[in-house]
Amino acid sequence: MFEEYAVKEAVFTRLDAVAKAGAILASNTSTLDVDRIAGFTSRPQDVLGMHFFSPANVMKLLEVVRGRATSREVLATVMALARKIGKTAVVSGVCDGFIGNRMIEQYSRQAGFLLDEGALPQQVDQAMENFGFAMGPFRMGDLAGNDIGWAIRKRRYVEKPQMTYSRTADLVCELGRYGQKTGAGWYDYRPGDRSAHPSPVVDELIARHSAGLGITRRQISDQEIVERLVYALVNEGARILEEGIAAKASDIDVVYLAGYGFPLWRGGPMFHADSVGLYNVLAAMRRYARGHEGAAWEPAPLLVQLADAGRTFN
């Protein structure tokens, strides 16, 4: 992380020196602090984040990250630019991961805990795809590159030691199984075939890891898989609303509809939670809090407040 900021400092210091007054300086970072980057310049009002989603020529979502000093004129200009190039822009405040990646981390944590408890990657992926996702979490990891998530977790182990993860993803990476680009990840891949084939090596690794934790593996229903992954998104989304990172719940829904393959007909995670009933969402979360890694289910105060009042996010 220090090296990444050093590179940004060198780049933005140089840009600040050569760009004309009023030029907008934007970073495509997905995790770095935009306010810190703005501090490398003499024009923090002209600095913001433009987080394009990969592949940028295909994905519609653009997170426009508003820094503490970003001017209204700069924000309005970039939002207009997004429309001009055919992107769906959503404004985010500054935090680690912004809206989309901050939430997907909690989704991925639950996917890992499900492996510890008895599920296999193919069951989790199938349950989420049956729910309507374009791709389940483990196929998504193999496509994006499992080493990316590994690098983030290594940073978390230092910066946030209280945040726990399943170790299965690290163990998969330690075998060099980074996904499609290495021909093996959570799944096996054959030359010329990008289809995901269940891997006996990974299945055995998962079972051995559960045994090492002293966990007796159990049958897990598809309903539990869907609820735990989706409600993890919802709970973190509620925190993002509390903190003012997103202006409204519908902005979070747009991020997930346009950038993360959330099923369109379900309206996004926050709208889906409203449809289920926030009281029911909260009750399910409290039930899961009694299980493995239950501390991950600490409910966001906003979710509790709305559920108790019989209200909705939207």
N, C-alpha and C positions, 0 to 999 in steps of 0.2 A: 504494500500500500504506500509506503514512503517513497518508493521508486516511482510509482504512478503519479504521485503529486509532484515529484521533482520534474518529471517530463512535462506535466501540465504547466508548471511554473515557467519552465524554459519557453514553451510554446506561447503561452498567453502574455508573457513579458515581451516577447518579440513582436507579437501581433499588436500589442498596445503601443509599441514604439512606431510601427510602420502603417497601421490602419488609420484612415482619416477620421477626424472627429465625427461622432455620430454613427460610425460603423458598428453593427451589432456583432458581438463576439459570442459564439455559441459552442457548447461542447456536447458531444454525443454520449457522454458518460451515462452508464446505467446505475452506478453506485456512488461515485465520488461526490463530495460536498461542493455544490455549485457556489455557495457563499465563499468558501475557501478559495476556489478558483478565481472568483471575482476579485478577491483580495490581492491577487497577483497583478492587478491592473490599476490604473489611475481612473478607470471609468466603470465602477461596479454597476452603475445604472444601466449600462449597455450589455451586460453579461447575463446569459441564461443558459439553460440546458435544453437541447433538442434530442430527446432519446428516441431514435428510430428503432423499429423492431426488425429483426432479421428473418428472412431476407428483405432488405429495405425497399427493393423495387416491387415487392409483392404485398407485404404487410401494410395495412391501412393505418394502424395506430401510430400516433406520434405523441409522446408525453412531452409537454412543454413545461419545463421546470422553472418556476418563478423564484428567483433569489430574493433575499431580504431587501436588496437595494434596486432590483430590476424595475425600471420605469414602466408606467402604464403604456406609454407610446411604443416602447420596445416590445412589450407583451402583445399589444394589439397588432403590430406589424408582423410578428412571427405567426400569430394565429391566422392572419390573412394569407400569409405565405403558405401555410399548411393547406388551406382550402385550395389555393392556386395549383399546388402540386398534387392534389387529390388525396390528401391525408385526412384522417379523422383525429383532430387534435383535442387533447384533454390537458388542462392546467393542473400541475401538481406543485405542492410546496417542496421544500428541501428536507429530505430524510434519507436514511440508508435504504436504497432500493426503490425510492419514490412510491408510487401507488402499486403498480403491477408486480414488480419483483419482490417488494416487501411482503405482499400477501402470498405470493406463490411459495415463499420460503416456508410458511406455516403449513400450506397444503402438502409440500414435499416432506416436511417433518412427519406428518401423520401417515403418509404413504410408507415411510420407513418404519414407523412403529408397528404398522399393520404387518409388515414382513416379520418383525420380531415375534409377533403374537401368533402367527399361523397362516397368513396369506402368502401367496407367491406373486411375482410381478405380473404374470399373465392374467391372474384373477383380478387384481386391482385395476389393471388397464382395461380389461373387458367390462368390468362394472362401470367404470367412468365413461367408456365409449357407449355402452348401452344407455347410460343417462343422457348422452348426447354430446359429450366432448369430442372434438375432432381427433384427439389422441390422448391416451392415458399418460400418467406421470412418468412411467419407466420407458415407454417408447419415446416420449418427448425428451427425456434425458439422453437416450442413445442418439437421437437426432441432433440435439444441441451440442453434445459432448459432455460426458460425465466428469471430465477433468475440470470443467468450469465450476460446477457445484462444489467439487472437492477443494478448489482454491478458496472459495467463499467460506466453506466450513473451517478450513485451517485458520482463516482470519478470525472467525467467530470463536474458536477454541481459546484464542488469546484475548480477544476484546470482550467477549460475553461468555465466560466459562459457565455461567448459570444456565445457559440455553443448551439443552440436551438434544442429541440427534441419535438415530439408529446408526450403528457403526457399519452396517452392511454396505452402504454406498462407498465408504472408504475402503473396505475390504475388496470390493469389486474393482475399484481404481488401482489398488495396490497390485492387482493381477495384470494391470495394463489394459483392462477392458473399458475403454473410453467411449465405446459406442460404434456407430456405423463406420466412422473414419478409421477405426482399427479392426473392423470385422468382428468385433465382439464387445458386448457391454452387458446390460441386463439380459440381453438375448444374444443368440448366435446369428451371424449373417454370412451368406454364401456369396462367392464371387459373382458379380453381375445381378445379384438379387438383394433388394433392400427390404425384403420381407423379414419380420421378426420371428425367429424360431426359438421356442423355449429352450433354455440351456440347463442341462443336467448339472453342469459345474456350478452354476449360480444357485440352483435349487438346493444342492448339497451344502454349499457355503452358508446359505440362509438357515437351514436346519441346524447345522453345526453351531452357528452363532447363537441361535435361540437356546440350545442346550447349554452353551457356555454362560448364558445369562441366568440359567436356572428356570427358564420359562417352559411350561408344558404347552406345546402348540395346540391350537383349537380351531374348529371350523368357524369361519367368519362369513357372515352373510353379505351379499352385495349391498343390501340396504345400509348396513353399518359402514361399509367402505365409502359409499356415496355421502352419507351424512357426515362422517368424520372429515373427509377432504373438503367438502363444500362448506361445512360450518366453520372449519378452520379459516377459510377465506373470509367468511362473514364476520367472524370475531375480530380478525385483524382489520377488516374494512371499517368496523365500528371504531376501532382505536384511531384509524386514519381520519375519520370524521371528527372525532373528539379533538384531535390535535390541529385540525384545520388544514391538514395536508391536501385533502380533497374538499371542495366547496360544498358538494352535495352527493348523496348516495348514487344518483343517476350517473355522475361522472365516473364513479368506480365501476358501475355496470358497463358503461361504454368501453372502458379500458379492457374489461374481460371479454366483451363481445367482439371487439375489433382486434385484440391482440393476443388472446390466450385460448381461443377456440371454445369458449363457453357456449353452450347451445343457445342459439338465437331465440328459440321459442320459449325458453325459460326466463328470458329477460335480464340475465346477469345475476351474480350471487346475491346482491342486496335485494333485488326485486323478488328473486326466488325465496329468500328468507321471509319477506313480507307475505308471500303467497302461502307459505307453510304456516306462518304465524310465529312471531318472535317468541311468544311464550313457549311454543313447542320446540323451537330451536334451542332456547335456553335450557329447557328440561332435558333434552338429549345431551347437551354439553355437560350438564351436571352428572348425568348418568355415566358418560365416558370418563369423567374426572375421577371416578372410583376405580378405574382400571390402570393399565400399564402407562407410565409417564403421565399421570393425571394432572400434574402441575401445568402441563401445556394448555389445559382447558380453563385457566383463570379467565372468567368472562369480563369483557370490556364494560366499564361502568355505564356507557351509553346504551349498550344492549340490554343490560339489566333494567335501566330506567325506562326504556321504551316498552320492554316486555311487561313490566309491572303495571305500566299505565295503559296497556292494551293498544299501543300505538305502533306505527311502522316507520321504516327508514325514509320511504318515499312519500 
